[in-house]
């Protein structure tokens, strides 16, 4: 199971919608640790909710990788 506090279930802060976005679009999100991240929206295919129990930890890999998940029969690194 993933032990990083940023990835444990908790209350979300909600979603902010833009009515008429201009320029490049980014998905901005915050982790419980207070870190803020943004990803270019053009590179995002889907946003899913995954519990830590659904992540298979892979030993001897970079600490940047949490493990893998099964998404509709495909193995995805997270």
C-alpha positions in Angstrom: 0.0 0.0 0.0 1.2 3.5 -0.7 2.3 5.3 2.4 2.7 8.9 1.1 0.2 11.1 3.0 -0.4 13.1 -0.2 -2.1 10.1 -1.8 -4.3 8.9 1.0 -8.1 9.5 0.7 -9.5 12.7 2.2 -11.8 15.6 1.5 -11.3 17.3 -1.9 -11.3 21.1 -2.1 -13.8 21.1 -5.0 -13.6 22.0 -8.6 -13.3 25.4 -10.1 -14.8 25.9 -13.5 -13.8 28.6 -16.1 -16.6 29.8 -18.3 -14.4 31.3 -21.1 -10.8 30.1 -20.7 -8.2 32.0 -22.7 -4.7 31.0 -23.7 -3.1 27.6 -22.7 -5.2 25.5 -20.4 -3.7 23.7 -17.4 -5.2 21.4 -14.8 -4.1 22.8 -11.4 -4.3 20.7 -8.3 -3.1 20.7 -4.7 -1.9 17.9 -2.5 -2.6 17.7 1.3 1.0 18.6 1.9 0.4 22.0 0.4 2.2 21.4 -2.8 0.6 22.8 -5.9 1.0 21.3 -9.4 -0.2 22.1 -12.9 -0.3 19.9 -16.0 -0.9 21.1 -19.6 -4.6 20.2 -20.3 -3.7 19.2 -23.9 -1.7 16.2 -22.5 -4.5 15.0 -20.1 -6.7 12.2 -21.4 -8.6 11.3 -18.3 -8.7 12.1 -14.6 -9.5 9.1 -12.4 -9.9 8.6 -8.6 -7.7 5.7 -7.4 -7.5 4.5 -3.9 -4.0 3.7 -2.5 -5.1 0.0 -2.1 -5.5 -0.2 -5.9 -1.9 0.7 -6.6 0.5 -2.2 -6.9 3.9 -1.2 -5.4 6.9 -2.2 -7.6 10.1 -2.8 -5.6 13.5 -1.3 -6.7 12.1 1.5 -8.8 12.5 5.3 -8.5 10.8 6.8 -5.5 9.0 9.1 -8.0 6.9 6.0 -9.1 4.1 4.9 -6.7 3.6 1.6 -8.6 1.1 0.5 -11.2 -2.7 0.4 -11.6 -5.0 -1.6 -13.9 -7.1 0.8 -16.0 -9.5 -1.2 -18.1 -7.1 -4.0 -18.7 -4.0 -1.8 -19.3 -1.1 -1.5 -16.8 -0.4 2.2 -16.1 2.6 3.5 -14.2 1.6 6.1 -11.5 
